[in-house]
Amino acid sequence: MRPPSEPAGRVADAVAGHWVDRLAPSRARPYLRLARIERPVGWWLLLLPCWWSAALAGIAAGRAPDPLHLILFLIGAVAMRGAGSTYNDIADRDLDAQVERTRSRPLPSGQVSTRAAAAFLVAQALVGLCVLLQFNGTAILVGMLSLAPVAIYPFMKRVMPLPQGVLGLAFAWGALMGWVAVFGRLDAPALWLYAGTVAWIVGYDTIYAVQDIEDDEIAGIKSSARLFGARLKPAVGLCYALAAALMVPALWGAGAHGLGWLGLVLFAAHLAQQVLRLSPRDGRLALTLFRSNRDAGLILFAGLAADAVWQAMG
């Protein structure tokens, strides 16, 4: 049942006034909400590691990032973020019904049946597969391997105190894809970038989890925000520091010059100000800080891409 405060068809944690509510056909709205179309920050955060990796590969190869690769990663990120969100909602439909912020989502509220959601999941995954098949054979294999952490993540919040670690393994996969799409192999810079991206994701998703601490405790859902408790700020700070530190050998190994390093410094500064502003008791601020990671990621991408273009011109 939906909360009394929510009108029919509305989702409590959806973006108010979005075009999904104003323009989309009523029958399509629950499916668009399953895919989180009204919250683009999710696909941005899935896309950015792909773009980082493509730009880092461009630096190493002495050429600008491949525009076709960037477009394919964009399409794939939107499709696979939607598929992942749908899969997560199917797996979490009973837990979501116990959390104030999520109980009005399409599945726990009965707007969409589980069978219809599963069919929608398959359709989105097929779009992602079509995108993946445009790359070389090694990239296709690496992309397929990403399904393992994606498949197990929704269940980790029931059994492990740090499920954000598994989310990091899944969401950071793009940090491998841009590199392998160019070189057809995985090298140390891509692996360092992947490790740093995992730490970044654990940090920002811990901030996101601040919104649900009280409901998670009632429902028995485990999260890094609950695990860190009073040490939330230093824990997020450690994750972010580790993210920046692990990206240093990635840039070094790829042969980054000044613009790439400037991008990393500004990225780290953005993460630092998030930690300084973070309050474990302010869910609204936590959501704002979480969303700001799109801007942090774009700053890093801009630096890496500009470095690649500069070196190609030289």
PyMOL commands that set and color helices and strands:
alter all, ss='L'
color gray80, all
select helices_A, chain A and resi 19-22+29-34+41-61+67-96+114-132+137-145+147-159+164-171+174-183+188-219+224-254+258-277+283-291+293-313
alter helices_A, ss='H'
color red, helices_A
deselect
rebuild
show_as cartoon
